[in-house]
Every structure is written in structure tokens, then in C-alpha cells.
């Protein structure tokens, strides 16, 4: 089976990793010519980290990331 994934964002790449672990061939299509840092932060909630743990990359993400020490919610 071959699966096409359109978009190499966090959702597309996570889906590709999961499908490859199931033995499914994945082809990722992305409009950007290269994947590079853009200076934006990504917050990964606990449930997302559980998925990354099952994929075997939670420790890598934890090691490379920066945990939040506090947050502020603003309206408007």
C-alpha cells in the first residue's frame, strides 16, 4: 500500500512516521522547496507527547525542546 500525504507540517510528518512504523509506504508532498526553521514556537500538549512516545521520538523532542515554565492567556 502507498499513501500520499500533502504537507510536511507537524501533522503530516507525524502521520508519515506512524504509517511507516506500520510498514506502509508513504510519499510526502510539500510546496516549500526545503524544510527549515522559521522561528515559530510549537507547543506540544501531553496527549501529543504520548503519541511521540509511541513513535519512539519523545526523548529526542524533550532533549531538543524547551519546557514552558509559565503561560499567560490573553483575550482580544
C-alpha angles and dihedrals in degrees: 000000000000123000126195118210118194111209131031096221123124092282095048095045093046091050090049092052091050094048092047089053086056089054095253119141111237130197116194120204119197129174094214114089091223139012111239139152114277100187096253123131123230122205114208114200123216093262091054091051089053089058092048089050090056089048090053097242103097093100092050092050091047092049094049097039135074119237118228114246095187142355138205124208116208130185127210 
